[in-house]
Amino acid sequence: MTIKQIGAAVRKARGQRSISEVAEAAGLERHQVTGIETATKAYTMPVFLKLVKALGGWGFVFQAKGSEAAFTKGATGSDDVRG
């Protein structure tokens, strides 16, 4: 997923709730949520996870790309690391 796709997914998950409402529920500033939705602001994984939790949670699959894939085998032996 690209940063723009993540932003669009956040916007879709927010639905009819206001940015301020979601930001408050996540313990974030309004500009942080806006920046994530518009893919114009860098954010850390803890900030992103706070936002995801406030939006009701999502399922994530992290998949290694390129040469790193050989070093990220999960317990199942697949290249997918589920979190």
C-alpha positions in Angstrom: 0.0 0.0 0.0 1.2 3.5 -0.8 1.0 6.4 1.7 -1.8 7.8 -0.5 -3.7 4.5 -0.3 -3.3 4.4 3.4 -4.6 8.0 3.7 -7.6 7.1 1.5 -8.3 4.0 3.7 -8.2 6.1 6.8 -10.6 8.7 5.3 -13.0 5.9 4.3 -12.8 4.3 7.8 -13.6 7.7 9.4 -16.9 7.7 7.5 -19.2 10.5 8.7 -17.2 11.2 11.8 -15.4 14.6 11.9 -11.6 14.8 11.8 -11.7 16.5 15.2 -13.8 13.7 16.7 -11.5 11.0 15.5 -8.4 12.9 16.5 -9.8 13.4 20.0 -10.6 9.7 20.3 -7.1 8.8 19.2 -5.4 11.3 21.5 -4.0 13.1 18.4 -4.1 16.6 17.0 -6.5 17.4 14.2 -3.6 18.3 11.9 -2.1 14.8 12.4 -5.2 13.1 11.2 -5.5 15.5 8.3 -1.9 14.9 7.3 -2.3 11.2 7.4 -5.5 11.3 5.3 -3.9 13.6 2.7 -0.5 11.9 2.8 1.2 15.2 3.5 2.5 14.5 7.0 5.0 12.0 8.2 3.9 9.9 11.1 5.2 7.1 13.3 3.8 3.7 13.7 2.6 4.4 17.3 0.7 7.5 16.0 -0.8 5.4 13.2 -1.8 2.6 15.5 -3.6 5.1 17.9 -5.6 6.3 14.9 -6.4 2.8 13.7 -7.6 1.9 17.2 -9.9 5.0 17.3 -11.3 4.0 13.9 -12.3 0.5 15.2 -9.1 -1.4 14.3 -8.0 -3.0 11.1 -6.3 -6.2 10.1 -2.8 -5.7 8.8 -0.4 -8.0 6.8 3.2 -6.8 6.6 5.0 -8.4 3.7 8.8 -8.0 3.1 9.9 -7.0 -0.3 13.1 -7.7 -2.2 16.2 -9.1 -0.6 14.8 -8.6 2.9 12.2 -11.3 2.3 14.7 -14.1 2.9 15.3 -12.9 6.5 11.6 -12.3 7.5 10.1 -15.8 7.4 7.4 -16.1 10.0 6.7 -19.2 12.1 4.7 -20.7 9.2 7.7 -20.3 6.9 5.8 -17.9 4.7 7.1 -14.4 3.7 4.0 -12.8 5.4 4.4 -11.5 8.9 1.0 -11.0 10.4 0.4 -8.5 13.2 
